Amino acid sequence: MHRKHLQEIPSSSSNVSTSFTWDWDWDSSKTSELLSGMGVSVLKKDKLGNENTPQDVLVSSSCPPQKRQKVKEKEKDFVIVRRPRLLREAESGVSWDALPDELLLAIFAYLPLSDLLKVSLICKRWHRLSFDESLWQTLDLTGRNLLPGVIGQLLPAGVIVFRCPRSCIGNPLFKTNKPLRVQHMDLSNCTVSVADLQSILCLCERLQNLSLEGLVLSDDILRSIAKNPSLMRLNLCGCSGFSAEALELMLSSCSMLEELNLSWCDFTATHVKAAVNHVTSKVTQLNLSGYRQNLQIPDVKTLVERCPFLVHLDLSDSVMLKPECFQYFHQLFFLQHLGLSRCYQISPAALVELGEITTLKTLQVFGIVTDSSLQLLKETLPDVKINCSHFTSIARPTVGSKKNHEIWGIKCRLTLRNPSGL
């Protein structure tokens, strides 16, 4: 039988590698490639007497007929008998093979990701159970080097929540065009080609939350995003590579958006007009900061008229805005948080007018008020917290402490804790 070898990718703390060899009929090359790509080392095992049961937990079974082999033709009465492997009885007297699938799944649910991948190599049955979709609903591969084929095998396993920022993603190599179950996905600041990113997103039709911050996109990618009508949060901060027409199509299709971050994208004035004219009226949190001369006062007017339910609006770094636009902010009856940092044509004295917005709770005006003016402004507007946050959390998957491993408030169970690369 053809034998295959799995080499461990050494971790940063060790130059020692181990290998694993198996003889079963399932597509072992997929598992081999997966484990290599994940950097998971496994213990060496011999082939088993029973392909469906771990070797060290089987109960005794009857021996098959003995195979006889002659040593010498002249010594006809002397033969060597090859004894079959004796299957040992578990200490408890209960065979793992006798446990129902439901119980094994309950046990596997406690395993960390590295161990879950290791047990998938034990036998056919454990391989099938270890990739049961109930075990793969949340997956965190933050900051990993994912070799080609890894994403293509893991995401179809039933992943619903996928956290993978700052990772290097190789070609997913999906084996099927079946849509993925992913609903929440963070690929912020990954190293991934446009083609590989498109191969992932073209299979996503159930997304509710998506972050592609800092990535180069394409019109095809935006068309793929547009096929997610349930999308509620979208973070495209710092993205580039797509046309105003594709942006218009995506915004028109994603009518359920509540939080949208389009800050600091590679936008022209045409992109900005497409955004303010086609963003859904249901949006409550919007970040359009960073557009310098491209965001004009008429754009603010259009935006306010189109999105009356805005609670959080960030228009920072828009140097064309003047106090004349304040009249439109007064029309936002739910506005609580406003960002106008580095809008240099707005004077500190003019900001006092914003205190008339009774719902306003926070105001970010970094760069346009001096320390002395800031203190005076705080005294004039005692009910408004001023310059309390340098960064916006709009549509971003993870906020606060770097130790926060949640993604839009969801904690991922499966994660690789080993800091070494994959």
Secondary structure, DSSP 4 states (H G I P E B T S, - for coil): ---EEEEPPPPTT-----EEEE--SS-HHHHHHHHHHHT------PPPSSTTS-GGGPPP-PPPPPEEEES-SS-TT-EEEEPPPPPPPPTTS--GGGS-HHHHHHHHTTS-HHHHHHHTTT-HHHHHHHT-GGG-SEEE-TT-EE-TTHHHHHGGGT-SEEE-TT-EE-----S--PPB---EEE-TT-B--HHHHHHHHTTB---SEEE-TT-B--HHHHHHHTT-TT--EEE-TT-BS--HHHHHHHHHH-TT-SEEE-TT-S--HHHHHHHHHHS-TT--EEE----GGGS-HHHHHHHHHH-TT-SEEE--S-TT--GGGHHHHTT-TT--EEE-TT-TTS-TGGGGGGGG-TT--EEE-TTSS-HHHHHHHHHH-TTSEES--SS--TT-S--S-TT--EETTEE-SEE----S--
